[in-house]
Amino acid sequence: MHRLVAASLLALAAPAFAATHEGPATIDAALAQARKDHKPVLIDFQAVWCYSCYYMASHVLNGPEWTALNSKVVFVEADADTPDGQAWMKKLRVQFLPSYVVIGDNGDELGRILAERPRDKFYPEINTILAGDARLDKLKADSAKGSLAATAAVLDTYQSRYQGDEGMAWFASLPATVRNVSDQDKRVALAKQRLLLLQAKAAKNYRGIAEAATKSLAGNIGCDRPYVLDDLIEASGHFHPETGTPMLTPQKAPMDNYLATQVFTASPACADQRSAVITAADLDAALGDKAAEEAVLRKAIDLTREKLGSNLGSDRNLADNLRAYYVRAKDTDALNALQKDLIAAYPDDYVYPYRYGRSLTDAGKPDEALPYLEKAASKAYGANRFAVATARVKALRALHRDNEARKVVDAVVASDGKAFPEQSKKLKDSLTS
């Protein structure tokens, strides 16, 4: 699952994520068709650099269940690097990729699914949303009738929309008798802690983050364990080791169990293996256990290599996971060899030549980097054109070819600057920073 930091889009750009389904070109077009057909819209927010999106495309969004689902909805793919996608992500507060948001033909949100899911989880969840059982107004009405399950679901809905303040304000508005009873329910208690975690993160309240994350991790957190633990690890770094380390030590055994049951197993119930491996390595590093850190990364690398065999093109999700494991392990030689193979395996994307070129520049080899960055530039579009251009500027300036760097900036700003004013400014600044 990808945290989205800043995504921008270009209206006439080619899609970042290879489209596998025909449908409306924009969300507005999908909504218009939905009103005509009296169907809800299913928006698939994705990007070419989103490894989890490839998992969903390859393992979930296909087969008879997918065919049946498409007969019930108007499906539209929203590229996180295009203006339409970015505008709707901002409007709907989408911050992770992939995200699946269902909008009714009247424009109201019916529900959403965050991050990748195995097939046996995704379809029951999406069918529940389509049935109307996940609508916020319905859940609130059921909560008012005394349903603790609905109370927890309302809080979960606010959490999925990143509305910590709104969710806690709604809970505070419940009658005291309802609040007191619901506080005794484990699911409600966990949902409240997740909202408190959102609030603490927004305020950069590291003690609050640590407290809410610790309490959340003590609950039935399921597949979200790596993400919440990642928040706790980050917060612990803001304390003296005498305070920060004891926050993390109790998390070692549960995380090892999570790896054993959800990652290093033939049939994991949680789809996002990469986040679990990286977070486990980060936990070991924070605890000062270098051997354990190296061991979990090596095990992940070996198992991923075994699953892929010699064909990197067989599963892009796994192939990109392998790249991430080498990056985290700082295995430069293996990473460089793999990146060249990924460029060959996926020749139509800008992502891998861009990443390899950028790494070469960072390694002090800008002359070797430029051909890869130029290849990436020929395939980049929308928001990612600015990322590639920034890397080219850095390489050119390192070679004292400032005039060429300025031409790169001028060309990208001239073609895409109006659509991406913030990125344009940062790109211009890269000429002097």
N, C-alpha and C positions, 0 to 999 in steps of 0.2 A: 504494500500500500504506500502511495507516495504522498508526502506532505507537499502541498503546492505553495511555493513562496511567491512567485509573480509570473502570471501567464498573460500573454497578449496575443492578439490575433490580426490577421489580414484577410479582408473579406473575400478576395478573389484567389487566395492561395490554394495550392493543392492540399489535400488532407494530410495531417501529420501521421495519423494512424491509418494503416491501409484498410480502407473501407471494405467490409465483407458483406454488407447488406444494403440493398437498394432502398431508398427512401427519400424524404424531404431533405433539401440541402441546408436548411436553417431551422432553428427552433420555432421561429415565427411561422414559417411555412408549415411545420408540423402541427402547430396549434390551430392554424386555419383549417388544415385537413381534418383534424380531430373534431372541430366544431361541425364540420360538414358530415363526417361519418359517425358522429356521436360515440367516439372512442377516446380513452385517455391517451396521453402522450408518454412514452417511455424515453427519457433522455439518458444517453450513455455518454458521460463525460470521460474523455480519454486523451492520450497524447502518445506520440511516437516514442518518447523516452520512458513511458510508463510500463515497467516490466509486468506489473499486476494486470494491466489491460491485456497483455498478450496471453496471460494465463486464462483470463476469462474468454477471450476469443477462441482459444484453442481447445479449452476443456469444458466450457459451460455454455456459451452462446451458440449452440448448434444442436442437431438432433431433433427428435420428435417433440420434446418439450419446448424447444425454441420455436419450432414451426407453429405449435399450438399457441404459444404466447404472442407471436406476431399477428395472429388472426384476431387478437383481442385489443391490440394497441396500435398506435401510430409510432413507429420506432424512428428515432433520429440520433445520429452520432454527433456529438459536440466536441470539436477539437479544441483543446486547451490553448493552442497557439494561434487561434483565429479570433477576430474581434467579436463575432457572434458568441462563440464559446466563452470568452472572457467576460463579456457583459452579463451573460446569464449565470456564470459562476459567481460573480459578484452579487447579483440580484438574489440568488438562492443560497448564498453563503456556502458554496461548495469549496472545500479546502483540501480534500484528498482525492486522489485518482486511484482507481476508477470510482465513480459515484453514479448511482442509478436513481434518478428522480422521476416520480410519476406525477404528472399534472393532469387534472381532470379537464374535460372539454369546456368547463366554465373558468378555467385558469387557476383553480385552487390546487395546492399541493396535496396529494393523497398519501404520500409517504416516500421514503427513500431507503436505499441500501448503500452503506459505505464499504468500500474496499472489496477485494475479491472474496468469493465464496465458492466452496465446492458445489457441484451440481445439486447434490441432495439437500443442500441448505438454501441455495439461491431460489429455486422454483417455488418451494413452499412459502418463502418470504414474499416473493413478488406476487404470488396469488393471493396472499393475505391482504396485501396493499390494494390489489385490484378489486377485492371483495368489499373494500371500504372500511374494513375493520381497523385500519391503521390511521384513519383520518383523525386529526387532532381534535376537532369539535366533538366527534363521537366518543373518543377516549375521555375527554373532559366530562362529558355527560355521564358516562359510565362511572367515572371517578366520583362524581357528585352523588351517585347512588350508592356509594360505599365499596366499589370494586378496588381492591388494593392492586390487582394486576393492571387495571387501567391507570391508576395513579402512577405506578412505576413506568408504564408505557408512555404516559404524557411526559414524564421527566426524561425518559430515553429519547423521545422525539425532539425535545428542546436540545438535548446533548448532541444529537445527530445534525442539528442545524446550527450548532455552535452558539446557542443563545443561553449562556449561563445565567445572566442577570434576569432574563425574561422567565426562564424556568423556575428559578428560586423565588421570583416575585409571585408567580402563579401558585407555587406551593404555599407560600406565606399567606395567600388569600383564602386558602381552605379553612373551614371552621376548625377551631382548636381541637375539638373532639375527633375530627378526621385526621388531623396532623398527628395527634398523639398516638392514635391507633396505627397509622401508616408507618410511624417511626419504628415500630416493632417488627415490621416486615423486612426481611433481608434484601429483597429485590429493590424495594423503595429506598432503603438505606444506601445501597450501592449506587443507585441512580442519582441520589442527592450528592454523594461524594464525587461522582463524575462531573456534576455541574459545578460543585465547589472547586474542583480542579481547573475547570475552564476559567472560572472567575480569578483564581489565583494566578494562572498563567497570564491572563490579560493584564493583571496588575503587577506582574513580575514579583509577586510575593512568594519568595522561595521557601519560606517556612510553611506557608499555606499550601504550596505545591507539594512539599514533602509530606505534610500531614494528610492531605486528601489522597495523594497517590498511594501512600502506605495503607490507608483504610480501604481504598478501592482494591488493592492487590490482595487484601485479606478476604475479599468477597469472591463470589463466583464470577470472576472476570473473563473467563473463557479465552477466546482467540485474541482479545485485546490486551492480554498480559504484556507482550513485548512493547506496545506503544505506551502503556502507563508506566511500565518499568523504565522506559527511556526517559520519561519526564522526571522520575525520581532520581535517576542517575545524574541528569543535568542539574537538578536542584541541589543535590548533595555536593556538587562541585563548588557551590557558593558558601560552603561551611568549612570550618577547620576540620582536618581529617579526624580529629578526636570526636567530632560530632557527626561528620558526613559518613564515615565508614560504618558506624553502627546502624545507620539508616539502611544500608545496603546488605549487610551480612545476612539478615534473615531471608533475603530474597534469593539466595544462591540455591538452596534445595528446591524450592518451587520452580525455579527457572530450569534447573537440570531435569526435573520431572517433565516440564513442558517440552523440552527438547526431545526427551526419550519417547514421549507419547504423541507429539504433534509434528516433529521434524524428521527425526531419524527413525522413521517407521514407514511401512509400506502403504498404509492407508490413513494419512493424517486427516483429522476433522477440520483443521485450520489450514487455509490455503497459502497464507503468506509465510513461507519458510525463511525468506531472506531476512526479514525484520527480526525474526527470532534468533537467527544465528548472529547477526551483527550486534543485537542488544545483549545477547549472552556474552559475546566477546568483550563488549564495553563494560559489562558488569565485572567480569574477571579482571579486566585492566584496572577498574576503579578499586577493586579489592586487592590489587597488587599481586595477583596470581598469573604470572606470565605464562607458565606452563599450561594452565587451563585455557587461557586465551588462545594460545597457539593450537592447542589440541582441538578445540571446537571448530576453529576455522579450517584446520587440515581435514577433519572428518567431513565437514560440509563440502569442501573442495573435492575430496576423493569420491564421495557419494554422488555428487553432481556430475563429475566426469564419467562415472560408471553409468549413470542414467543416460547421458548424452551420447556416449560412445564416440565415434569419430565424426558424427554429423551434427555440427552446431546449428544447422538449419532445421533440425527436427523439432526443436522446442525453444523458442526464443526466450521465454520466461526463464527456463533453466540456464540457457546460454548467458543471459545477462546477469543472473544470480552468480554464476561462476566468475564473471568479471568483477562484480562487487566484492566477492570473497577475496579475490587476489588483491584488490585495492585495499581492503581492510587489513589483510595480512602483510601488506607492503612488500609483496613478492613481485618486484619490478620486472624481472626477466620473464617470468611466466605471464605477467599481465601484458607486457609488450607483444609477446608472441600471440597471445589470445586476441588482442585487439586487432592485429593484422588479419587473423583468421575471421574475426567478426566482420571486418570491412569487406572481405571477400564473400562471406556468407550472406550478407545483407547489403548488396551493392546499390540499392535504390534509396537508401536513407542517408541523411546527413549526420546522424548521431555518432556513429562509430569513428569516421574520419575526424570529426570535430573533437571527440574525446581524446583520440590518440594524438592529434596535432597539438591540442592543449597540453597534454602531458609531456610531450617532447619539448615544448616551449618552457614549461616549468622545470624541466630537467636541464635547461641550458642549451638546447639544441634547436634554436628557432629556424635555422636553415633547413633542417630535416622536417620540421613541423609544417612549413608553408605549403608544400604540395598537398598534404592531407587537408589542411584548412581550406585551401582553394577548392579541393574536391567537395568538401562539405558546403562551401559557399554556393556551389553550382546546384545544390539540391535543397538548400535551406529556404525557408519562406516565413513570412509573418514574424512573430516574436523571436523565433529561433535565428532569424537572419541577424539580429542584433547580437546575440550571444556569439555566433560564429565571427561576425565582424570584429567584435571586441577581442577575440582571440587572435585574429589576423593582425589587428593593430599592435597588439603586444609583441607578436613575433617580428613584425616589420620594424617596430621601434628598437627592438633589441639588436637588429641588424643595421640600425641607423638609416633606415629607408623611410624617413618621416614623410616625404612627399607622397609616396605610395600609400602610406597609412592614411593620410589626409584624403586621398582619392577614394579609398575604401569607405571612409566615413561619409563623405559627401554623396556617394552613390546610394548608400543604404538610406540615409536621411532623406534624400530627394525622392526616393521611391516609396518609402514606408513611414516617413517621419510624422505625417499628419495622423496616422492611425496609432502611433506609439510615441507620444510626446515625452514620456518619462524615460523610455529606453533610448530615445534620441539624445536627450540631454546627457545621460550616462555615457553613451557612445562618444559624443563630442568631448566629454571630460576625459575620456581615456587617452586622448591625444596629448594631454599635459600632465595627467596624474602619474 
